[in-house]
């Protein structure tokens, strides 16, 4: 009687362990997806700030630094180049 109970317990613990691994992977993927969406929103915001006639260059430069730091894994080389352009060429007179 003990042997089937032991087998059942081992099988149950194995399934719980595997399901926890899958849950962790899913949570990590959802977290990365949320971070990527946040980065897209930050880039859209900075594009809008850049297009304003009375742009605040200090704010743009600060935002660019933040995006480059926090979103480096979620932006393309083209987006990175565009952000660097904004930072390097921001002038309130433009």
N, C-alpha and C positions, 0 to 999 in steps of 0.2 A: 504494500500500500504506500510506503514511503517513496519508492522509486518513481512512480507516476507523478506524485506530488512534486518531487524534486525536479523532474523533467518539465512539468508544467510551469513551475516557478522560474526555471532557467529560461524557458521559451518566452514567458511573459516579460521577464527583465530584459531580454534581448530585443524584443519588439518595442518596449518602452524606450530603450536606449536609441534604437534606430529612428523611432519617430521623433525623439528629441533632437537628433542630429538634423533631420529634415526640417523641423520647425525652425531651428537656428539658422539653417541655410535660407529658408524662406524669409525669415525676419531680416537677415543681412541683405538679401536681394531687394526687399521692400525699402529698406533704409537707403540703399544705394539709388534706387529709383526716385525716392523722395529728394535726395540730395541733388540728383541730376535735374529734376524739375525745378528745384529752388535756384539752381544755377541758370537755367533757361530764363526764369523770371528776373533774376538779377541782370542778365545781359539785356533783356528787353527794356528794363528800367533805365539802364545806362545809355542805351541807344536813344531813348526818348529824351534823356537829359542832354545828350550831345546835340540833338536836333533843335533844342530851344535857342532862341535868340539871346536870352540873358542867362546863359549857362554859368553854373558855379563850378569853376575849374578845380578848386580845392576839393569839393565834394566828388567830382568825377575822378580825380586822381586817387582819392581815398577809396572810392568804390572799386576802381580798377585793381588797386593793390589787394583789396579784400577778395575779389573774384579770383584773381590769379593765385592767391594763397589757398582759398578754400575749395575752388572748383577745378584745380589743375588736372584731376583725373576724369573730369566730365566735359571738358571743352576741347574743341578741335584746334589744330595748329592755326587755322584761318581765324577762328574766334580769338585766339590768344594774340595773334598779330594785330587784329582790329583793336583789341583792348589796349595793347601797347601803343598803337597809333594814337588813340584817344588821349592817353596819358602824356605822351611826348608832344603832342600838337595842340593841347588844350590852351586856348587863349581867350579870355573873356571878350576880346574885341571881335572874334569871329562870329 
